[in-house]
Amino acid sequence: MSDLPPTHPRQALYAAHEAEHRLLPVCDHYAGTEARMRKSLALQADMAQAAGRVLFDVTLDLEDGAELGNEAEQLALVCELLHGPNNLHQRVGVRVHAPCQEAFECDVDSLIAKAGAQLAFIMVPKLQDLAEARLALEVIEAARQRHGVTREIPVHGLIETHRALQQVHDIARLPGVESLSFGLMDFVSDHRGAIPASAMTVHGQFSHPLVVRAKLEIAAACHAAGVVPSHCVVTEFKDLRALGKAAERAAGELGYMRMWSIHPEQIPVIIEAFAPVTAEVDDAIEILEAAQAANWGPIAHHGVLHDRASYRLHWHVLERAWLTGQPLPGDIVGTWFG
């Protein structure tokens, strides 16, 4: 065994069906008006150039972000931007109308026909239940095949109803689902006043038991299915300190790997909150390099035993460091993230 060449951590630490687990930027930024869309795409390109990789996704909104009566114009604008010069890294998704609305199939067909190769993902809001989620995936897949788009188009879903929450484990396992998000405001409203409006606030959404339970259920379902749980918005977008605390709790306490942004100033705060601290990164590098030198057998590090179970944890620390733009040694970048 000692004569074997060094193996990439993903190959050494995971079974074949686990090795390609999904990695998504930790921030998903939503934009609905033309000015905000263009500003968001320019910011994404600028930050990617500075970091050497994309640090956040942009989701262009055909649903809540569009003015009533201007749906066709919004769709044309989104397709234009997907083909535009600022979509260099192909990390731009689109939120379509809900499957229960007539516009859903038109959105999907037009998007995939005009810009299917440029779409990073399609966000499907207001999923009512498993059957509707399955139907939405079938509509998207049929449009992809009809228009000859060779690459798969990942689907992100928004869980914000009682029935969808009850069936979230089954929804998360549907082929094609890449990420599930929690829809805070619709979920609270769906309780007919039984949950107070304060549960929508930056503080209340982490203290009301029904809201916290919903968040935990979604996160657990995503991790069990190998998809990415994405945390909901903080609407108090000017309170960046509160946003930072909320993002830290979403990542550190509730198990979320991604979070929505609705204002450009929220983006760096979310990225920082989801990033591991420098000491964690340093430990992960030392442990994984020693493990690789030992052909991934058990090692002792500072008097603590480590084996493949803890190696996987430290590998995820390095992945988060990479996703959040933290500096890593050149040999690590070239060997493991090149």
N, C-alpha and C positions, 0 to 999 in steps of 0.2 A: 504493500500500500504506500510506503514512503516514496516509491519511485513514480507515483502518479503525478501528473502536472497539477498545478493549482486549479481549483474549480471555482467558477463564479458562485457566489452565495446562493443565488436562486436555484442553480442546478444542484448544489450540495444539500440545501436545507429543505427543499420542497419536493413532493412527488410531481410527476410530469403534469398532471392535471391542475396542480396548484402553482406551478412555476411562473405562469403568466398572469398573476393576480393584477387587478386593475390599479393603476396609479393615475390619479387626477390631481390637477392643481388644487390647493387647499381653499382657494377663494373663487367663487362664481359670481361675477358682477353682472347685474341686470340693468338694461338700458332700454327705454321705450321711445323717447323723442329723437328726432334726427340729430339735433345738436349733441345730445348725450351719447348717442350711438357712436358718432364720429369721434368725439372726445375720448370715449372708452377704448375704441380700437387703436387710436393713436397712442394712448397711454400704455396699452398692452404691448404694442410694438416697441415703444421706447424702453420699457422696463425689461423686456425680453432681450433687447440688444445689450443693455447694461449688464444683465445677469448671465447672458449666454444661454438662456432657456426661458420658456414661458412661465410666468409666476402666477398668473390668474387667467381663468376663462372669462369670456364675455358671452352673455346670453341676450340676444336681441328679441324684443317682446312683440309678438303679434296679438296678444290678448289684452291684459290689463293696461299695458303701456300704450296701446293704440287708441286714437280718438274714434268715437262712434261715427260710422258713416265713411270713414277713410281707410277701411280695411284693405281694399285693393291697392291703394297707394302705399300703405305701410308694407305690404307684402313685396311690392316692386322695389321699394327702397332697401328692404332687408336682402333681397337677392342681389341687388347692385353692390351692397357692402360686402357680401360674402365673396364676390368676385374682385373686390377692390384691392388696392396695393397694401393696405394695412392688415389684411388677413394672411400674412406671410406664413404663419405657423399653423394654420388650420385648427385653431382652438377657439372657434366661435360657434355657439349653438343657437337654437331658436326655440322660443316658447310659442307653441301653437294654441289654438282655441281648444277648449275641453271636448272630449269625444262626444258628449251629449249635444253639442252644438252643430248646426249645419255646416259651419265654416271649417270644422276640423278636417274633413276629407279634402276639401279644396286647398286648405293650407298645406297639408302633407303632400298632395299631388303636385302642386305648383312649386313648392320648395325643392322637392327631389328632382322634378323635371328640369328646373332652371339652375339649381346649385347643389345637387346631391353629393357631388364629389368634394365640395368645399365644407360641408356640414360636419362639425365635430360631434354633434348630438342633437336630438330633438327632445325638448322638455314637454311632457304631456301633463297638464294641470287637472285638478279636480277629478281624479280617478274615483269612481263611485264604489267599485268592487273588483274582484278578480276577473269576472267575466268581461267587464268593460276594459280592464287593462289588457287582457288577452286579445280582445278585438282591436284595440288601438295598435298593438304590436303587429297584428296581421295586416291591418291597413297600411302601415308603414313598410312592412316587408313586401307587400304586393306592389306598392308604388316603386320601391327600389328595383324590383325585378322588371316591372313594366317599362321603366325608363333606362334600363341597362346600366345601372350604377353597380359597379363590381364590388366595391367595398361595403362592408356592413355599416349601418348607421345606428350607433348606440342610442338607447332610449333612457331618458331620465323621467321619473314619475313623481308626482306631487301627492302626498298622502295627507288628506285634510277632512275626511269624512269618517263617521263611525264605522261603516261597513268596510271601507278600505283599511282602516286600522285593525279591525278584527281579522282581516285576511292578509295582513301585510307580509307574513312569512311566505305565503304562497305566491304573492305578487313579486316578492324579491327573487324568487327562484325561476321566474319566467325567462326563457331564453331571449336575449336581446336587451334585458334590463341592465344598465350599468350603474345607476345611482338612484336613490330615493331620497326625497326631501320632505320635511315636515311643513305643512301649511298652517302656521299658527293662528292667523286671524280668522280664516274660515272655520278652523276646528273649534275655536272658542265660540264663534257665532252659532255654530251648529248645535250648541247646547241650550239654545233658546233662553238665554239669560241665567242659566244655572251656574255658569262660570262668569265672574265679574269682568268688566273691561280691564281692570287692573292686571289681569293675567296676560294681557297682550304687551305689557310694558317690559322693559329690559330687566327689571327686578322680578316682577310677578311671574314671568314665564319660567323662572327657575325655582319658584316656591309653591305654585299651585299644584296639588297632588295629581289632578287629572292631566294637566299639561305635561308635567314631568314624566308621568307614566307613559303617555303617548310617545314622547321623545325617546325614552328608553326602549320601548317596544320596537320602534322603527330602527334604532341603532342595532339592537340585538338581531333583528331579522336580516338586516343588511350584512352584518358580520357572518352570520350563519350561512348566507347564500354567496358570500364572496363578492358583494357589490358595495358601493361606496355610500355611506350615510352622509347626508348633507343637511346642516343645521339651518334653521329659518332666519329671517331677517331680524335686525334690531332697527325699529322705525325711528328711534331717537338718534338720527344720524349725526347730529352736531355734538353729542356727548361721547367723544371718542374714548374717554377713560372708562365709561360704563360699557361701551362696546368691547373694549379690550378685555375687561373682566368677564363679560358674557362669552366671548370667544374662548378664553382660557377654560371656562367651566364646560363649555360644549365639548372641547377637545379632551380635557383632563378628567372630567367627572362623568360625562355622558357617552363618551366613545365616538364622537363624530370626527370625521376625517376631512370635512369640507364645510364651508359656510357661505351663505349668500351675502352679497354686498349690494346696496342700493344707492350708494354715493361714492364718488372716487376717493374721498378722504378715508373711507372705511377700509379700502383695499390693503394698504400697508399695515394697518392695525391688525386685521385678520391674519395676514401672512405671518406677522411677528408672533401673534398669540399661538398659532399652530406650529411654530418652529420649535425644535428641541433646543435646550440651553447648551452652551458651548461645552460644559463638563460632560453632558450626556454624549455629545458627538465624539469628544476625545476618547471617552471610555469605549464607545462602540468601535472606533477605529482600532484601538489597541487590542480589544478582545477578538475582533474578526480577523485581524492580521495574524494574531497568534493561533487562532483556530485554523486558518488556512494553512499556516506552516505545519500544523499538526494533522493535516489532511482531514480536518473537521472532527477529529476525536476530542475527548474531554481535555480541558486544560484547567490550570489554576491561575487566577489573576487577582493579585493583591489578597491572597489568602482565601479566595472564594472559588468554588468549583463551578465551571461552566460546561455545558454540552449543547447539543443542537437545539434544545428547547429554548435556552437563553440566547443562543446565537440568532435565532429567528427574531426575537425581540430587538436585539441590537441592530440587526439588518434593517428593521423597520425604522429605527431611529435615523439611520443614514439615509434611507429613502425620503423621510420627511425633511431632513436637512437639505437634500438635493432639491426637492420640490419647492422649498421655501427660499431658495437662493443663497443658502449659507455657504461660505467658502470651505472647500475641502481640499486636501492635498492633491497635487497634480497627478500623482501616480494612482490615487484612489479614483479620481475622476476618469482617467484614461482607461483603467482596468475594469472598473465596475459600472461606470456610467457613460462611457464613451459612445 
